[in-house]
Amino acid sequence: MQEKNQTTTKAAETASLEEQLQGWGEVMLMADKVLRWERAWFPPAIMGVVSLVFLTIYYLDPSVLSGVSCFVMFLCLADYLVPILAPRIFGSNKWTTEQQQRFHEICSNLVKTRRRAVGWWKRLFTLKEEKPKMYFVTMIASLAAVAWVGQQVHNLLLTYLIVTFLLLLPGLNQHGIISKYIGMAKREINKLLKQKEKKNE
């Protein structure tokens, strides 16, 4: 019964998100193709665009307030202009059943991601209530590690690396590159553990 309710809620959330993002449909489909590397030149193009944006930021060296203001202004312009210009550029009359299905899948994946994030957030608070000492140690250790990395690496470089990785992540998943290297890492760890067990024997 609970699973049925969750499925119904998820379907309702997906439908609501589809309605909200309808004006962005064509742009989202194009972005989806780029992020999933449907063509061989998409990964270098992503890295090139991100590098150009960050080089511009580095050259202009705006203050934090100016940078945030420009970013929010860009979002506002995009939110206003994209629904108006997208149908004229891409042509809404060419919207096919296949495109609608893919748009539905994208919205469904966004809902899943949001639910996962909320789930992790709830688990964190559950850990805080059930095991406060473990929560405290984990949070302090994690935040200290992040603070140390932030101190060692320049803010802009660190942001550039994070943004580049996040934009390349869907393509890496789609082409099985991450699962391949995770599998290799697991095999190496298992080999090391087996060697250690043999030495102990």
Secondary structure, DSSP 8 states (H G I E B T S, - for coil): -HHHHHHHHHHHHHHHHHHHTGGGHHHHHHHHHHHTTSSTTHHHHHHHHHHHHHHHHHHH---HHHHHHHHHHHHHHHHHHHHHHHIIIIIGGG--HHHHHHHHHHHHHHHHHHHHHHHHHHHHHHHHHH-HHHHHHHHHHHHHHHHHHHHHS-HHHHHHHHHHHHHHHHHHHHTTHHHHHHHHHHHHHHHHHHHHHHHH-
